[in-house]
Amino acid sequence: MSKKIFEIFEKKLEKLKQENIYRSINDMESRNMMEITIDGKNYINFSSNDYLGLSQHPVVKEAAKTAVELFGAGASASRLLSGGTILHKKLEELLCEFKGTESSIVLNSGYTANTSLIPALADEEDIIFSDELNHASIIDGVRLSKAKKIIYKHADMNDLCKKIKETSCNGKKIIITDTVFSMDGDIAPLQELYEICKSEEAILYIDDAHGTGVLGQGHGAWKHFNLPQDKLVIQMGTLSKAIGSFGAFVCGANIFIQWFINSARGLIFSTALPASVIASAYASVKIIMEDKTIIKKLWQNIEKVMEAIKNLELKTTNTQTPIIPILFNNVEEATKASKIFNDLGIYAPAIRPPTVKMPRIRITISAGHTDRDIEMLVEAFNLLCQQLRPV
Ligand SMILES: *Cc1c(COP(=O)(O)O)cnc(C)c1O
């Protein structure tokens, strides 16, 4: 019998390999800002979400060390038992100030946040409207809720409006969107979404994982559009990307946060984040709020890369963020490009269908990239053009 069981999984894995979507993990041996070593080879990392390089900031690292000395390594219990510290509370107060909201609560990861908060918000009689390109954690969160799910075309407000009008709903309407889409780097039309939510009296739930620390002078996508605070808007974000630590948060009206504390299963039934992680997130958010030079550097780096892409007529999406995909006509070209990058010591993954429609190399830019790092990337673009477009 056991032989048969293993055969099932061997077949599944074999199928992935045949379809060219088999995944494996490449762990790094060392890291110094954006320089990483994998399998003894040095690379410049263009695949990290550490948009501000804050995971390497000395003040952020020191904050973690101090917290370990004060509270130890692990949190030892759920937040609702004895796992929380005054540092957790302090971080939540800072996040309220950062996002301009009444209340906030920290969760263990972005994945945990979406799979816990969405089921806490939505019941059987409710309807969730979800962008077709939303993150997998949102998709899973919607599945775990008992609500009816309606997918609208990516960032297509006509399609969303049409679908809302067509649907009768006795319960709550909830619209959920990523603020920045992780594969294309484009920004959701939050102004229009907000207006639709107001006229429909719907809840707007935004996932600002890639917007926090990047858009709106670091405050995120809501600030980017200069939208007002509203009790029906729930802002989720992560501490793991530009903030350079680990974990997630949700900011919004006090009543929602109280309800999450009383019903979000990933908060109640999981050990709290350790104080070190919380302390480094606190230090990072402070830096983002007080030191605008880092964000400025990020946007300067983005500008340089986008200019090179334009000059070389490389194909990209309508990205408006540090997520910059280079698009290819077919998988062969993407694979060839991936090899060119790899040989030059540039670490950026090729992403192929079915993960995305168009094969691409997904580049992410950071304030942690030096001028030399950016020049290297531009050199790689040049070589790419020479080799893929022979004269
Ligand atoms: C990365 C990401 C998450 C998951 O966050 P983690 O803290 O890494 O679990 C959720 N939503 C979006 C849009 C993301 O990009």
The ligand as a Tripos MOL2 file, in Angstrom:
@<TRIPOS>MOLECULE
LIG
   15    15     1     0     0
SMALL
NO_CHARGES

@<TRIPOS>ATOM
      1 C1          3.7780   38.8490    0.4100 C.3       1 LIG1
      2 C2          2.3390   39.0870    0.3930 C.ar      1 LIG1
      3 C3          1.5220   38.5620    1.4010 C.ar      1 LIG1
      4 C4          2.0430   37.6020    2.4300 C.3       1 LIG1
      5 O1          2.8060   38.2670    3.3940 O.3       1 LIG1
      6 P1          3.8390   37.4380    4.2880 P.3       1 LIG1
      7 O2          4.1200   38.3320    5.4380 O.co2     1 LIG1
      8 O3          5.0220   37.1790    3.4430 O.co2     1 LIG1
      9 O4          3.1360   36.1750    4.7020 O.co2     1 LIG1
     10 C5          0.1840   38.9070    1.3930 C.ar      1 LIG1
     11 N1         -0.3300   39.7130    0.4320 N.ar      1 LIG1
     12 C6          0.4360   40.2140   -0.5650 C.ar      1 LIG1
     13 C7         -0.1800   41.0890   -1.5920 C.3       1 LIG1
     14 C8          1.7880   39.9050   -0.6170 C.ar      1 LIG1
     15 O5          2.5420   40.3740   -1.6150 O.3       1 LIG1
@<TRIPOS>BOND
     1     1     2 1
     2     2     3 ar
     3     2    14 ar
     4     3     4 1
     5     3    10 ar
     6     4     5 1
     7     5     6 1
     8     6     7 2
     9     6     8 1
    10     6     9 1
    11    10    11 ar
    12    11    12 ar
    13    12    13 1
    14    12    14 ar
    15    14    15 1
@<TRIPOS>SUBSTRUCTURE
     1 LIG1         1 GROUP 0 **** ****
